[in-house]
Amino acid sequence: MPDVLARVKAVLASTATRWLNMTEVLPVDLLNRPPATGAWSAIECLIHLLDTEHIFPARVQALLAGQAIPAFDPDTQGTKDTTSSPGKLAAEFAGLRQASLAVLERVAPQDFNCTAEHSELGTVTLGQLLHEWAAHDLNHTIQAERAVMQPFIQGSGPWRSSFQDHEVTNQ
């Protein structure tokens, strides 16, 4: 069986670097451009990851202590900080992520079976939360990259059909 904890840590460690790179080299207007009406721009994805960077480590600690876990609704509990520069947001995320990775240093594979009650999902395990954290990071980073892709897809002419799996349209 692969070392799940090492893989989760590797994914989580790579996310901040990806965001620091994106916010350093991509134009702000491209990062702020939503892929479709009502869809999140890359910056909105980063702000969401920044918001949840306070949630996931607290959930790890709650699971280790057997404490209940409240739900998080990004639409009503998120910060929606659109005033900070992308670079500042990415740097803040990177700093928080380092602290989160330190929390994971206290987790051992035998802790994966620790359980807690999630207010919406019922009984969850630490192992499930760690998988969800890595998938969540990847999901929103890919979502951000997909948002950035849209003007390039639209301008690719006869190659546009090559990107149909990644094109976001208004529905």
N, C-alpha and C positions, 0 to 999 in steps of 0.2 A: 504494500500500500504506500502511495506517495506521501511525503511529509506535508500534510495539509497546512500546518501552521507555517512552515517555511514558505510555501507557495502563497498563502494569504499575505504574509509579511512582504514578500517580493512584489506582489501586485500593489499593495498599499504604499510601499516605498517608491514605486515608479510613478505613481500618480502626480505627486507634487512636482517632480522634474518635468513631466509632460506639460503641466500647466505653466510652470515657470518659462519653459521654452516657448509655448504658444503665445503667452502674453508679452514676451520680450520681442518676438519677431513679427507677429501678425498685426496689421493695422487695427486700431480701436474700432473703426466703423465695421469691419468684418466680424470682429468679436461680438459686437452689439447687434448685429443683423439677425433677426429671427428667421428661421427657415420657411415659416408659413405663419399666417395669422393665428395667434393664440399659442404658438409653439415657443419653447425656450430658446433664446440665443445662447451662444457659447458662454457669455458672461453670466447669464442667469443660471446656467448649469454650474459654473464655478461658485457663484453665491450660494447655491443649494448645497454643494459639497462643503463649503465653508460652514454653513449652518449645521449640517449633520456631523461635522467634525467635533462638535460639542456633544452630540447624541451618542455616537457609537462607543467612545471610551467609557462613558457613564453606563451604558448598557452592559459592557463587558464587566465592569466592576459590580453592577447589580446582579448579574448572573453568577459571578463568583461568590457573592454574598447571599444568593437565593432570594433576592428582593424583587418585587414586582417591577415591571417595565411599562411606563406609559407610552401610548402611541404618539407619533409625531406627524403633524399635518403641515407640510411645507407651505401650503396656501394660506394658512392662518397663523402659523408659528414661525415662519421664515422671516429673515430680516429684510429682504428685498433691497439691500444696499447697492444702489446704482450710482452713488456719488463718488465712490473710491475708484482710483485708476485700476485697470486690469492687473498691472504689475504689483500694485499694493495688495490687491485681493489675493493674488497668487502667492506673494511672500507671506501674507498672514496665514494662508492655508498651509504653506510649507512648514511654518513654525509650529502650528497646531498639530500637523501630522507627525512631526518629530516627537512631540509629547505623547501622541497616540501610540506610536510605535514603542515608546518606553513602557506604556501600560501593557502592551502585548508581551513584553519580556517577562512579565509575571505569570503568563499563561503557559500551561503545560498540556500536552495531548490528553492526559488523564482528566483535565478539566472540561473537555469537550462535552461531557455528559451532564454538566451542571445545568439545572433547569430553573426557570422563573416563569411567572405568569405575565404574558403581554396583554395589555388591556383590550386589544382587538383580536389577536391571533391565538390566544390561549397559551398552552404550555410550549415553550421554546427552549432549545438547548444552546449552549455557548458555541458548539460546533456549527449549528445552523446559522447563528448570528455572524460568525466569522466568514462563512461562505457568502452570506448575504452582503456583508461589508465589501468584500472583494468584488462581487458582481455589481454592486451599487456603484462603486468607483468606476469600474470599466464601462458600465451602462451610460453614466452621465458624461464621461469623457468622450465616448464614441458619439453620444448624442450631440455634444458640442462640436466635434469634428464634422459630423454630418451637417450641422447648421452652417459651418464655415464652407463646406463643399458646394452648397447650393448655387451660388452665382457661377461657379466654374462648370458645374453640370449643365446649367442653362445655356452657357456659352460654348459648349463643346460640339455644337452642330451635329454632324452625322454620327458622332461617337456617343451622343446623349443616351442612346438605348443601352450602352454598356454600363450605365450607372443607375438603371431603373430600380435596383434594390436599395439604393441610397437616396433617391430623389424624394423630397418631401413636398407634398402638394397640399393646397387648401382643400378641405373636405366639407 
